[in-house]
Amino acid sequence: MNEKIEPGTLDRVHNARHQISEKFNHEPEKLIRYYMELQKNYKNRLADRSENSECKPQLA
């Protein structure tokens, strides 16, 4: 992976993650539950990283 990141990309990601965290008053337990729910709801869009599978994204 030798791709360059566009200027400002990391700042946008940081700001987005901060805004999401603010919605949960920066409480880790609530934030983790939120991300786990997203993971459950969108599991078909995530790559399977288990040892016995190829690492290919599952696109809807």
N, C-alpha and C positions, 0 to 999 in steps of 0.2 A: 504494500500500500504506500505508494509514493506520491499521493495526491496532495496538492497544496490547499490549505483552508483559506477561503476568501477573507479579506480584512473585515472585521466586525462580527464575524460568525460566532466566535466564542463569547463575545459580549452579548449577543442576542440570546444565545443558549443560556448563559448565566442569568440574564434578566428574566427570561421565561421561567426558569427553575425557581428563581427567587419569588416571582409572583405566585406560582403554584404553592410554594411553601407558606407564603403570607396568608393564603386562603385557609390554612390549617393552623394559624397562629404559630408557625415554626415549631410545631409539636411533632417530633419524629414518629411517634406511634401512629398518629392520624395520617401523616404523610405516607408512611409505609403501607397502611391499609388502603389508601387511595391508589398508590401505584400497583399494589397487588390486585385490586379490583380491575384496574385497567388491563393488567396482564391477563387476568382471567377472561375479560370481555373481548380481548383482541388476540387471544392465543393463536389464532390461525394466521396472524400476520407476523409472528415471531419465528426466528430460526430455532430448530431443535438442536440443542447443544449437548445432548446425551452422548455417551461414549460409543454407542452402537449405531449411530445414525450419521448420515452425511450431513454436513452443515450447509443446508440449502434453505433459504427463506421460503416460508409458506405464504404465498400471496393469494389474496381473496379474489 
